[in-house]
Amino acid sequence: MPRKLAAWVPFYYGWIVLASLCCAGFARQGPAVATLSIFVEPLTREFGWSRTAVSGAVSLGGLLAALVSPLIGSLLDSRGSRLILCLAVMVNGVALLLLSLTPSLLVFYLLFCIARMNWAGPFELGIYGALNNWFLARRTFAASVATLAQMLGLVAMPLIAQFAIWYDGWRSGWIALGAVTLIVGFVPVCLFLVRRPEDMGLQPDGAGPAIRPPGATAQPPTEPHFSRWQASRTSGFWLLMLYTVMVYPVQAGVSLHQAPHLVERGLDPTTAALIVSSFSLMSGLATIACGFLPRRLPIRFPLALSGMLLAIGTSLMPGIGTAADGYLAACLFGVGIGGVLTLVPVAWADYFGRANYGEIRGIALSVQVLAQAAGPLLSGALYDLTGTYTVSLHCFEALSVLSILAALAARQPRYTG
C-alpha cells in the first residue's frame, strides 16, 4: 500500500510526512511551559496554590518522561513514529479537556503530568525520529520547518488560552487547548505518516528509488551508523549531553515564569501574553534561519551562538521596566531557544546516524527532560524563597554561559564502520 501511494504522489513523499509532523508539532504545544504560564496566575488566585506547586507539575511530568523515553526510543526504531504520535495526540487532547474540570491540586497533577510526559517524550522522539529518517542532506531545513510549526503552536496556544480565559475563565482555556490539539494533530498523522522512505521504495531526500544490490546496506555509506554502546564511548556524546544539561533548565525555567515575572515588573497581563508570544515568534524566525545554515558548517558553532543569545536575554530580564524592555529580552532569548530546539535533534542524528536514533536519543532525552524539570522547579522555589525571580535568572544566565563552552568542545565523532 505505501508503494502504491507513492506512485500517486507527483513529488517526494517526504514533504507529506513533514507536513504531518508539522501538524503534530503544532498540536503538541498545549502543555508547553509557555502555555501553562498563562494559567499560573488564575490557578494560584482561585486555589491558593504556590508557584512552586504549579511548577512541580512540569517537573514531575518531566521525570515521568525521563523514565519512559528509553523505552519509547526502542519502540521508535522498531515500529516507527506513527503509532507513537497517534497515541500522544489522543492522550494529550483528552487530558487537556479534562483539566477544565480540575477540582484540586492532585487532579491537576495527574492530568497535566500525563500531558507533559507526552510533550517531553513521545512527541519529541516521534517528530524528529520520522524527520531524520526521511531527510539527510536536507535534514537541517526539514528540522527548521518542523520546529517552526511548533513555534507557531507556541505563538498560538498561549493566545488561544488567554482569549478563552478572558471570555469565560480558565476552565474554557483548557477546553480550547484540548479541542485544538485533537482537531489539528490526529488526522494527518494517522493517515499520512510512514516510518521511513525505504518502506515506499524511496531514498532519503527524494534522491531516487531505493534500488540496491542484494545484501547492500540500507544506510548511505557517508552516514554514521553508531550503536548506542558505540555512541556512549565518544566524547561528542557526553559533550552534547552536557550542553543539554546547561540549556534546557534555562529554556523551561524562563518560559514557565516569564508571564508572571512580566506582570510583577508592572506590565498588564495582556501585554505579558503578547510578549510571551513574541518570544515564541522570534524562536520561529530563528528556526527559519537555521534551515539555511550550510551543512558544511560544524553544528557546534550555531549551538554555541544559541547559548550566547540565551545568556544575553536572561541577563536583561531582571531589569525589565517597560514593554520595550520585555520585548527586547524576550526576542533575544527566543532566538536562542529557536536555535536550541532546532539544532539539538539534528546534532544527535548527524553525529550518530538514524539507524539507532531512537535508542540513542531516548537516553539523551531522559537527561533533557530531567534538565527541563529542574528549571521550573528551581525558578519557582527561588521565587517563593526570595519573592523575586532575579536570583533564578542570574543562575540561568550562568548556565547559558557554560553551555557555550560545552558546544564549542563537542566535535563530531569519527565513524569508522
C-alpha positions in Angstrom: 0.0 0.0 0.0 2.7 2.6 0.8 4.4 1.9 -2.6 1.1 2.4 -4.4 0.5 5.7 -2.5 4.0 6.9 -3.5 3.2 6.2 -7.2 0.2 8.7 -7.0 2.2 11.5 -5.4 3.9 13.7 -8.1 6.7 14.8 -5.7 8.8 13.4 -2.9 6.5 11.8 -0.3 8.8 13.1 2.5 7.2 16.5 2.1 3.8 15.0 3.0 5.4 13.3 6.0 6.9 16.7 7.0 3.5 18.4 6.8 2.0 15.7 9.0 4.8 16.2 11.5 4.2 20.0 11.4 0.6 19.4 12.4 1.7 17.1 15.3 4.2 19.7 16.4 1.6 22.5 16.4 -0.8 20.3 18.4 2.0 19.4 20.8 2.1 22.8 22.5 -1.0 22.6 24.8 1.1 21.5 27.8 4.1 23.6 26.9 5.5 25.7 29.7 4.8 28.9 27.8 1.2 27.9 27.6 1.0 26.9 31.2 2.4 30.2 32.2 -0.9 31.8 31.1 -2.7 29.7 33.7 -0.3 30.3 36.6 -2.0 33.5 37.9 -5.6 32.4 37.6 -4.9 29.0 39.2 -2.9 30.4 42.1 -5.6 33.0 42.7 -8.5 30.6 42.7 -7.0 27.7 44.6 -4.3 29.4 46.6 -1.5 27.2 45.3 2.1 28.3 45.5 4.2 28.9 42.4 6.4 26.0 43.4 3.3 23.7 43.5 2.4 24.7 39.9 6.0 24.4 38.7 6.2 20.9 40.3 3.6 19.6 37.8 6.0 20.5 34.9 8.9 18.9 36.8 7.1 15.7 37.7 5.9 15.3 34.1 9.5 15.6 33.0 10.6 12.9 35.5 8.0 10.6 34.1 9.1 11.3 30.5 12.7 10.6 31.6 11.6 7.1 32.8 9.7 6.2 29.6 11.9 7.8 26.9 14.5 5.0 26.6 11.6 2.5 26.2 9.9 4.7 23.6 13.2 5.1 21.8 13.5 1.3 21.2 9.8 1.2 20.1 10.5 4.1 17.7 13.4 2.2 16.0 11.3 -1.0 15.6 7.8 0.4 14.9 8.2 3.9 13.7 6.6 7.3 14.6 3.0 6.8 13.5 1.9 4.7 16.5 3.7 6.8 19.0 2.4 10.2 17.7 -1.2 9.0 17.3 -1.3 7.9 20.9 0.4 11.0 22.1 -2.0 13.4 20.3 -5.1 11.5 21.6 -4.0 11.2 25.2 -2.9 14.9 25.3 -6.2 16.1 23.8 -8.3 14.2 26.3 -6.1 15.2 29.2 -6.3 18.9 28.3 -10.1 18.7 28.0 -10.3 17.1 31.4 -8.1 19.8 33.0 -11.1 22.1 32.7 -12.8 20.0 35.4 -9.8 20.4 37.8 -11.2 20.4 41.4 -7.9 20.0 43.3 -4.1 20.1 43.1 -4.0 16.2 43.0 -6.2 16.1 39.9 -4.3 18.9 38.2 -1.0 16.9 38.8 -2.5 13.7 37.5 -3.8 15.2 34.2 -1.1 17.7 33.5 1.7 15.3 34.3 0.3 12.8 31.7 0.2 15.6 29.1 3.6 16.9 30.0 5.1 13.4 29.9 3.8 13.0 26.3 5.1 16.5 25.4 8.6 15.8 26.6 8.9 12.2 25.4 6.7 10.7 22.7 6.2 13.9 20.7 9.9 14.8 20.7 11.1 11.3 19.7 8.2 10.7 17.2 8.6 14.0 15.4 12.3 14.1 15.0 12.7 10.3 14.6 10.4 10.4 11.5 12.1 13.6 10.2 15.6 12.2 10.5 14.6 9.0 8.7 13.2 10.9 5.7 15.9 13.6 5.3 19.7 13.6 5.3 21.2 16.4 3.2 18.0 18.4 3.8 17.8 17.5 7.5 18.5 20.9 8.9 16.0 22.6 6.6 13.3 19.9 7.4 14.0 20.3 11.1 13.7 24.1 10.8 10.3 23.7 9.2 9.1 21.2 11.8 10.4 23.3 14.6 8.8 26.4 13.1 5.4 24.7 13.2 6.0 24.0 16.9 6.9 27.6 17.4 3.7 28.7 15.7 1.9 26.4 18.1 3.7 28.2 20.9 2.6 31.6 19.5 -1.0 30.4 19.0 -1.6 28.3 22.1 -0.9 31.0 24.8 -3.1 33.4 22.8 -5.9 30.9 22.4 -5.8 30.1 26.1 -5.6 33.8 27.1 -8.6 34.8 24.9 -10.6 31.8 26.2 -9.8 32.8 29.8 -10.7 36.4 29.1 -14.0 35.3 27.6 -15.1 32.6 30.0 -12.5 31.8 32.7 -9.5 29.4 32.9 -11.7 26.3 32.5 -12.6 27.4 29.0 -8.9 27.9 28.3 -8.2 24.2 28.9 -11.2 23.2 26.7 -10.0 25.3 23.8 -6.5 23.8 24.0 -7.8 20.3 24.1 -10.0 20.8 21.1 -7.2 22.4 19.0 -4.9 19.5 19.9 -7.3 16.9 18.7 -8.5 18.7 15.6 -5.1 19.7 14.3 -2.9 16.8 15.3 -4.6 13.4 15.0 -5.9 13.0 11.4 -2.8 13.9 9.4 -0.5 11.7 11.5 -2.9 8.8 11.4 -3.5 8.9 7.6 -0.2 10.0 6.1 2.8 9.2 8.3 5.1 6.5 7.0 8.0 5.1 9.0 10.9 5.6 6.5 11.4 6.2 2.8 12.7 2.7 2.2 9.2 1.4 3.1 7.9 3.1 -0.1 10.8 2.2 -2.3 12.4 5.7 -1.9 15.6 7.1 -0.6 16.0 10.0 1.9 15.7 13.5 0.4 14.0 12.0 -2.6 17.2 11.1 -4.3 15.6 8.3 -6.3 14.3 4.8 -6.0 15.9 2.8 -3.2 17.4 0.1 -5.6 20.3 -1.7 -4.0 22.2 -4.9 -4.9 21.3 -7.9 -2.7 23.0 -7.7 0.7 23.7 -4.0 0.4 23.1 -1.9 3.5 20.1 0.4 3.7 22.3 3.2 5.1 24.1 5.6 2.8 27.8 4.9 3.0 28.5 8.5 4.1 26.1 8.4 7.1 27.3 7.3 10.5 25.8 4.2 11.9 26.6 4.2 15.6 25.0 1.7 18.1 24.0 3.1 21.4 27.0 1.5 23.0 29.4 2.9 20.4 27.9 6.4 20.8 28.3 6.3 24.5 32.1 5.8 24.1 32.6 9.1 22.2 33.3 12.5 23.7 30.8 14.0 21.4 28.0 12.0 23.1 28.9 13.3 26.5 29.5 16.9 25.5 26.2 17.1 23.7 24.7 15.7 26.9 26.4 18.4 28.9 25.2 21.1 26.6 21.7 19.7 27.1 22.0 19.8 30.9 23.1 23.5 30.6 20.5 24.9 28.2 17.2 23.1 28.9 16.8 24.3 32.5 17.1 27.8 31.1 14.5 27.1 28.4 11.9 25.6 30.7 12.6 27.8 33.8 12.3 31.1 32.0 9.4 30.0 29.7 7.1 29.0 32.5 7.6 32.0 34.7 8.1 34.8 32.2 4.4 35.9 32.1 4.1 36.3 35.9 7.6 37.9 36.0 6.4 40.5 33.5 3.2 41.2 35.4 5.2 41.7 38.6 7.5 44.1 36.7 4.5 46.3 36.2 3.1 45.1 32.8 -0.5 44.2 32.4 -1.5 40.6 31.7 -2.4 41.1 28.0 0.9 42.8 27.3 2.7 40.0 29.1 0.9 37.4 26.9 1.8 39.3 23.8 5.5 39.4 24.9 5.3 35.6 25.6 4.0 35.1 22.1 6.7 37.4 20.6 9.3 35.2 22.3 7.8 32.3 20.5 7.6 34.2 17.2 11.3 35.0 17.4 12.0 31.4 18.1 10.2 30.6 14.9 12.1 33.1 12.9 15.3 31.6 14.3 14.3 28.1 13.1 13.9 29.6 9.6 17.4 30.9 9.8 18.7 27.5 10.9 17.2 26.0 7.8 19.6 28.0 5.7 22.7 27.1 7.6 25.2 25.5 5.2 25.6 21.8 6.0 29.4 22.1 5.9 29.3 24.4 8.9 30.0 22.4 12.1 26.8 22.4 14.1 28.6 23.1 17.3 29.2 26.7 16.2 25.4 27.6 15.9 24.8 25.7 19.1 27.3 27.9 20.8 25.7 31.1 19.3 22.3 29.9 20.7 23.8 29.6 24.2 25.3 33.1 23.9 21.8 34.6 23.0 20.3 32.8 25.9 22.9 34.4 28.2 22.3 37.9 26.9 18.5 37.5 27.1 18.4 36.3 30.6 20.9 39.0 31.7 18.4 41.6 30.5 15.3 40.2 32.2 15.9 41.3 35.8 15.9 44.9 34.7 12.7 44.9 32.7 10.8 48.1 33.4 8.8 48.8 30.2 7.1 46.8 27.5 10.0 47.6 25.1 12.5 46.1 27.6 10.3 43.0 27.8 10.2 42.6 24.0 14.0 43.1 23.7 14.8 40.4 26.3 12.2 38.0 25.0 13.2 38.4 21.4 16.9 37.7 22.1 16.0 34.8 24.4 13.6 33.5 21.8 16.2 33.5 19.0 18.5 31.4 21.2 15.7 29.0 22.1 14.8 28.6 18.5 18.4 27.6 17.7 18.5 25.1 20.6 15.2 23.4 19.7 16.0 23.1 16.0 19.7 22.1 16.2 19.9 19.7 19.1 17.9 16.9 17.5 19.8 17.5 14.2 23.1 17.3 16.1 22.3 13.9 17.6 21.2 12.5 14.2 24.2 14.0 12.4 26.7 12.7 14.9 25.4 9.2 15.3 23.1 8.4 12.4 19.4 7.4 12.0 19.5 3.6 12.3 19.6 3.7 16.1 18.4 7.2 16.6 15.6 6.2 18.9 17.8 4.3 21.3 20.5 7.0 21.4 18.2 9.9 21.5 15.9 8.2 24.0 18.8 8.1 26.6 19.8 11.7 25.8 16.1 12.8 26.0 15.9 11.3 29.6 18.6 13.7 30.6 17.0 16.6 28.6 13.6 16.3 30.3 15.2 16.0 33.7 17.1 19.2 33.0 13.8 20.8 31.8 12.1 19.6 35.0 14.8 21.2 37.2 14.4 24.6 35.6 10.8 25.5 36.6 11.3 23.9 40.0 14.4 26.0 40.7 12.7 29.2 39.5 9.6 28.6 41.5 11.4 27.6 44.6 13.7 30.6 44.5 10.7 32.9 43.9 9.0 31.5 47.0 12.2 31.9 49.0 13.1 35.4 47.8 9.9 36.9 46.5 11.6 37.7 43.1 12.8 36.0 40.0 16.1 37.8 40.0 18.2 35.1 41.6 16.9 32.3 39.3 17.5 34.5 36.2 21.1 35.0 37.3 21.5 31.2 37.7 20.1 30.7 34.2 22.5 33.3 32.8 25.5 31.4 34.3 24.3 28.1 32.8 23.9 29.7 29.4 27.5 30.9 29.5 28.7 27.4 30.4 26.7 25.9 27.5 28.8 28.0 25.1 32.0 26.2 26.2 30.3 22.7 26.0 29.1 23.4 22.5 32.5 24.5 21.2 34.1 21.4 22.6 31.5 19.0 21.1 33.2 17.9 17.9 31.5 15.3 15.7 32.9 11.8 16.4 34.6 9.9 13.6 32.7 6.9 12.3 35.0 4.0 11.2 32.3 1.5 10.3 
